[in-house]
């Protein structure tokens, strides 16, 4: 049944709120997306992942779903979605739906029913526990913290019971131990697969299984209180196998699981083909290379070795066992050209094309986040009120509640905010960057839009989009780029990132200068004759020594 089409897929991620607003109401919508499908197709991708389009009260902008089988009005109707699916398929674009099934919105009928009566069968759909009386105070059942700050438990009205929420309090965790919950989820997956969608991105999948019995986390060093009770739990493999058996394997589907700080051993088991669990996962280890412990608001100087580790470890570990993904951006992270200690203004084109080359020529499926293909940058937000993401506010409030001056707290938030990726797509230099016809968008426009927009990029001599087109063509068509094994070179070099890909008897050599200074580097003799792609016009070569300009990246092919 499975054709494994994903192996030479290139995926484009759309955050529907901000792509294109066709009816000028301030929100992006399905009609707007349809109008841009040719633009997406021309980039050279063959699949689109849509961040949630389902009904949601939007406490976490779509990641809190109140109806899994309907489309939210602001995006359109189910008929619009069906047309989107058809238009994508007409263009040979696969459709990947976001599936947020670790938790539901508290406005989901299951949750409402769960709370309506202590005898409701829906009560066991969620994780509800009695609190602890400490002296005269009712405390949550455990001391775990939500990944979005604060306690992971919310008291139910005036009762002595609490429900678990590992994210916002408006996102209640589902009880996967309950067979009926799993049956409902399988039914939802089959509903969408039956419609013809081609796969899913599972939101925080490695939190589905919790560790029982629940206990306090007494480790004074733990960064995320309680994580050992809700990450990579003991039934993860069993649950994923069941989804496969009863749904995913019945269709030609593809899955990518988004993980939360997974262990390396667990990752390999999730993607090991013979395990029949997931086709791929996202592991964001390389995103911790410019922040502390992947806590994105806490800046640290860019550490190239950590970036390389994060990028290459999964490539080494999964090769021959399963498949990999290659990611630079998504809706949860700052823009890639504005991080990793890059001087964005000076090296905008070079850095954007460099990052794409060294990342996407590796082993795995390239995931491109909307706007990345024109090098969209972080937004110069002026105050905390410009930010819409609840997490930005939670962390800001927490910092200021500990006495941190507001200005300082804001500078931390601005460094890592998810909002950077969520501002409207910059199509041109007209009103609201061409996102709509002038109604104030739900999220502010990046003031850089006159400098960086699609229209300008496409007509520029140094077009990032056109470079992506060339790179992605190679990525899809060159067998070594798709199937080759990755071998890293010079891990300890703190300027150069280099690796070979080997498939059967042929090799590629990928090398890039992750610095603002010229760097000379010796490349293998077998590589030196043929350049497949280079993000500069020229390359200085003497014998086997090349001299790379700032952020220059080159791919050589063995002749
Ligand atoms: C991961 C999603 O990517 C993020 O946007 C969301 O806030 C959390 N999971 C919770 O669903």
Boltz pocket constraint, residues with backbone or C-beta under 6 A from the ligand:
constraints:
  - pocket:
      binder: B
      contacts: [[A, 60], [A, 63], [A, 64], [A, 100], [A, 167], [A, 203], [A, 204], [A, 258], [A, 331], [A, 332]]
      max_distance: 6.0
